[in-house]
Amino acid sequence: MATPNKNAKSQLFTVRVPHEVVSDMELLKDDGESNAGFIVTSMRGEIKRRQRKKAKETPES
């Protein structure tokens, strides 16, 4: 039976990434860092950036 795309701890994504983005990622990854580790760290940073931007745009009561 195939492995499901979602379990208790994570979800599997299949995406296409432009070659130049992959090349830049390879240049910037830390020694021993996996592609998944780099992508998850990047996603967390982008989520925080967007949350701050959204909070700044929302007027306080």
C-alpha positions in Angstrom: 0.0 0.0 0.0 1.2 3.5 -0.8 2.4 5.9 1.9 -0.2 8.6 2.6 0.7 12.2 1.8 -0.2 13.3 5.4 0.5 11.9 8.8 0.5 13.1 12.4 3.7 15.2 12.0 4.0 16.3 8.4 2.5 16.6 5.0 4.1 15.7 1.7 4.2 18.3 -1.2 5.2 17.7 -4.7 6.2 20.9 -6.5 8.2 22.1 -9.5 10.9 24.6 -8.8 12.7 26.7 -11.4 16.3 25.5 -12.0 17.8 28.9 -11.0 16.0 28.7 -7.6 17.4 25.3 -7.0 20.9 26.4 -8.0 20.7 29.4 -5.6 19.4 27.2 -2.8 22.3 24.8 -3.3 24.8 27.7 -3.1 23.2 29.0 0.2 22.5 25.8 2.1 24.6 25.3 5.2 27.0 22.3 5.4 25.0 19.2 6.1 21.6 21.0 5.6 19.0 19.0 3.7 16.8 20.5 1.0 13.8 19.8 3.2 15.5 21.7 6.1 16.3 24.7 3.9 12.8 24.8 2.5 11.0 24.4 5.9 13.3 27.2 7.4 12.5 29.4 4.4 8.8 28.8 4.7 8.8 29.6 8.4 10.6 32.8 7.7 8.2 33.8 5.0 5.2 33.0 7.2 6.5 35.2 10.0 7.2 38.0 7.5 3.7 37.9 6.1 2.1 37.7 9.6 4.0 40.8 10.6 3.0 42.6 7.4 -0.6 41.6 7.9 -0.6 42.7 11.6 0.9 46.1 10.5 -1.8 46.6 7.9 -4.7 45.7 10.3 -5.7 48.8 12.4 -5.7 48.2 16.1 -9.0 48.6 18.0 
